[in-house]
Amino acid sequence: MHIRSYVDADLDRLIDLTIDTFGPFYEESFRPLVGELIFTRQHGDWRGDYRRQVPGLHDPAAHKYVAVAEHDDVLAGYVAWHLDLARRQATVELLAVAREHRRTTVATALCEHAFAAMRAEGAQYVEIGTGGDAFHAPARAFYESLGCVQLPVAVYFREL
């Protein structure tokens, strides 16, 4: 596996991977949980949201970075993060790993790569968010395996 910095030619593959990674959450978890009205208002255009978000993830002048993992010249995953230098804090925006590379060393290698880059820029801690639902259970277990501490948060929705 090889980890490298994002290049513009990666964009379409990253968008596709992001949609493939998080599609089951939106369609099989979030939609049935909250119903059509809330789903439509909150994330009805989730694919379009990612098509708009992913191109802005890498902007080194704004302390926003993407690292890409490749295995045999095939995209295995990526991690995107940004830094708040004044607070000496970093945030992982997105971590996506291709299905065939999940539960391997790809996610760990990507996070360790990002953590090293964060430290090199002066960050003292990192924030990583994920969901509390069953879909995100593997992500929670993974982040805890990296030594992250979960902050219990509850978010509620209700149709009016």
C-alpha positions in Angstrom: 0.0 0.0 0.0 1.2 3.5 -0.8 -0.1 6.7 0.8 0.3 10.0 -1.0 -1.1 13.5 -1.2 -4.2 14.2 -3.2 -3.9 15.3 -6.9 -6.7 16.7 -9.0 -7.0 13.5 -11.0 -8.2 11.8 -7.9 -11.4 13.8 -7.6 -13.9 11.6 -9.5 -12.6 8.4 -7.7 -12.9 10.1 -4.3 -16.4 11.3 -5.0 -17.4 7.8 -6.1 -15.8 6.1 -3.1 -17.5 8.6 -0.7 -20.9 7.9 -2.2 -20.3 4.2 -2.1 -19.1 4.3 1.5 -21.8 6.4 3.0 -24.8 5.5 0.7 -25.8 2.5 2.9 -26.0 4.9 5.9 -28.3 7.4 4.2 -30.5 4.9 2.4 -30.6 1.9 4.7 -30.1 3.5 8.1 -31.0 7.2 8.3 -33.9 7.2 5.9 -35.9 4.4 7.6 -35.0 5.8 11.0 -36.3 9.4 10.5 -38.9 8.9 7.7 -39.2 10.6 4.3 -39.9 14.2 5.5 -36.9 14.6 7.7 -34.7 12.5 5.4 -35.6 14.8 2.5 -35.0 18.0 4.4 -31.8 16.8 6.1 -30.0 14.7 3.5 -32.3 14.4 0.5 -29.5 15.3 -1.9 -26.7 13.5 0.0 -25.0 12.5 -3.3 -25.0 16.1 -4.5 -23.8 17.2 -1.1 -20.7 15.0 -1.4 -20.2 16.1 -5.0 -20.0 19.7 -3.7 -18.0 18.9 -0.5 -15.3 16.6 -1.8 -13.7 19.1 -4.2 -13.1 21.5 -1.4 -11.5 19.0 1.0 -7.9 19.6 -0.2 -6.7 23.2 0.0 -3.3 23.4 1.6 -3.3 27.2 1.7 -6.3 26.9 4.0 -4.7 24.0 6.0 -7.0 21.4 4.4 -5.5 18.2 3.3 -6.4 14.8 1.7 -4.2 11.7 1.7 -5.0 8.8 -0.7 -4.1 5.2 -0.1 -3.5 3.0 -3.2 -3.0 -0.7 -3.3 -1.7 -2.1 -6.6 -2.6 1.3 -8.2 -6.2 0.9 -7.1 -7.8 3.4 -4.8 -8.1 1.8 -1.4 -9.3 4.8 0.7 -8.6 8.4 1.7 -8.6 10.6 4.7 -9.4 14.4 4.7 -8.6 16.7 7.5 -8.2 20.4 8.4 -6.3 22.3 11.0 -7.1 25.2 13.2 -3.7 26.5 14.0 -4.8 29.1 16.5 -6.4 26.3 18.6 -3.6 23.8 17.7 -6.5 21.4 16.8 -7.2 19.2 13.8 -10.4 17.6 12.6 -10.8 14.6 10.4 -13.5 15.5 7.9 -13.9 12.3 6.1 -12.4 8.8 6.2 -13.5 6.4 3.4 -12.2 3.0 2.6 -13.2 0.8 -0.3 -15.3 -2.2 0.6 -12.6 -4.7 -0.3 -10.0 -2.9 1.9 -12.2 -2.5 5.0 -11.0 -4.4 8.2 -7.4 -4.3 6.9 -4.7 -1.8 7.8 -5.8 0.8 5.3 -7.8 3.0 7.7 -5.2 2.8 10.4 -2.4 3.7 8.0 -4.4 6.6 6.7 -5.2 7.9 10.1 -1.6 7.5 11.4 -0.4 9.4 8.2 -2.8 12.2 8.9 -2.0 12.3 12.6 1.7 12.6 11.8 1.0 15.5 9.4 -1.2 17.2 12.0 1.6 17.0 14.6 4.1 18.3 12.1 1.9 21.4 11.7 1.6 21.9 15.4 -1.8 20.3 16.2 -2.0 18.9 19.8 -5.2 17.0 19.4 -7.7 15.7 16.8 -11.4 15.5 16.6 -13.1 12.7 14.7 -16.9 12.5 14.5 -19.1 9.6 13.6 -22.7 8.4 14.2 -24.1 6.6 17.2 -26.2 4.3 15.1 -25.6 0.6 14.2 -24.1 1.5 10.8 -21.4 3.5 12.4 -20.5 0.9 15.1 -17.4 -0.3 13.2 -16.2 3.3 12.9 -16.7 3.9 16.7 -14.7 0.7 17.5 -12.0 1.7 15.1 -11.6 5.2 16.5 -11.5 3.8 20.0 -8.8 1.3 18.9 -6.8 4.4 17.9 -7.1 5.8 21.4 -9.8 8.3 20.7 -12.3 9.0 23.5 -16.0 9.1 22.7 -18.0 12.2 23.8 -21.6 11.1 24.3 -23.9 13.3 22.3 -27.5 12.9 21.4 -29.3 14.5 18.4 -33.1 14.1 18.1 -35.4 14.7 15.2 -39.2 14.9 15.2 -41.7 15.7 12.5 -44.0 18.6 13.4 
